[in-house]
Amino acid sequence: MMSWSAALKVFLLSTFLLVFGGIFINFGQMRHLLKKRTGRIYSTVAHKAKHQEPALHLHQVGKIFFNRIPKTGSRGTRDLMQEVNQYSWNEQLSFLNKPINMTAVYYNQSRKDINLLRTLSRRTRPWILTPHFQYFDFKSMGTEFSNSTYITVVRDPIKRVVSHYNYIRQHEYTNAEWTRTPEDRNRHIDACVQEKHVECSSRYFTHETIAYFCGYHPTCRHNTRDALNKAKSNFWAYSVVGILEEYKDFWLQLEHTFPEYFSAAVQAYNSAKKLGKDHDNKTKYKYLPSNKTLELMKVTLHLEIEFYEWIKKHVHDRVKKIEQSK
């Protein structure tokens, strides 16, 4: 008959093998799933992010509005943010790409869209809303949006316009301001600009970034200094503004401002860049502007360019403060 001490040893050994064996098996399964799902970028970064000490929370924000400006790398940015957040230390965000008619909300014309926003405001889990929409003062809807903020990425205006011009010729695209006929599709950007075609006078061409920061006020429909000034005023509602030409600094700001959601964001970006995954959905450039067209575009886009340079200055100040705080 087995002695009491021997029985105890057998019991402890069995328990050890059962518990730790299960952990090793589960860890192996987790590693396999992690590699299968995110091995492109995150096989090591995710592990580090999960085991870092959480940084000081600078913002207790549960509602983030990422109003993605077209052709600023926003789709790749959203996807990389989602990957990084999956391995954050503390909080996981719900990434929502719900289509909301914000123009109708602004003018109080759509109870359906207003109710959708009210429903979102009552969600207890933190979330980030990521469709294309212009600035809207959500805090004006009530205290339920008091812990909300904005983030976005901007791009050199001429590069953004040229990218957009080529993009809409490679994808099914409709625009109320012009009809895309075969002639439209094959029109070179030089002809569009120099002949002052309606497409090259539309908002996306002349002042898209200003409009996205300005919002839905009637002033924002026009390429004017009043719209520019309103856009500058709304800039301060954004906790993070990135510049596509200085993309790494966007991830630095994101990690510093929201460590509870985006720990190790810079590491993730560096890994993505090495693998060529930092910009998804790149547009193939079929139509490139001539020097003459570029000079004309600088005139047409002079307010956009002024705003872009103004943003750069203030973003540089923010980044400098972050680097000095380390």
Sequence and secondary structure as in RCSB ss.txt:
>XXXX:A:sequence
MMSWSAALKVFLLSTFLLVFGGIFINFGQMRHLLKKRTGRIYSTVAHKAKHQEPALHLHQVGKIFFNRIPKTGSR
GTRDLMQEVNQYSWNEQLSFLNKPINMTAVYYNQSRKDINLLRTLSRRTRPWILTPHFQYFDFKSMGTEFSNSTY
ITVVRDPIKRVVSHYNYIRQHEYTNAEWTRTPEDRNRHIDACVQEKHVECSSRYFTHETIAYFCGYHPTCRHNTR
DALNKAKSNFWAYSVVGILEEYKDFWLQLEHTFPEYFSAAVQAYNSAKKLGKDHDNKTKYKYLPSNKTLELMKVT
LHLEIEFYEWIKKHVHDRVKKIEQSK
>XXXX:A:secstr
   HHHHHHHHHHHHHHHHHHHHHHHHHHHHHHHHHHHTTT TTHHHHHHHS     S    EEEE   TTSSHH
HHHHHHHHHHTT SS   EEE     HHHHHTT  HHHHHHHHHHHT SS EEE SS     GGGG GGGTTEEE
EEEE  HHHHHHHHHHHTTTS   BTTB   HHHHT  HHHHHHTT GGGGSHHHHSHHHHHHH SSGGGGS SH
HHHHHHHHHHTTEEEEEEGGGHHHHHHHHHHH TTT TTHHHHHHHHHHTT SS S         HHHHHHHHHH
THHHHHHHHHHHHHHHHHHHHHHHH 
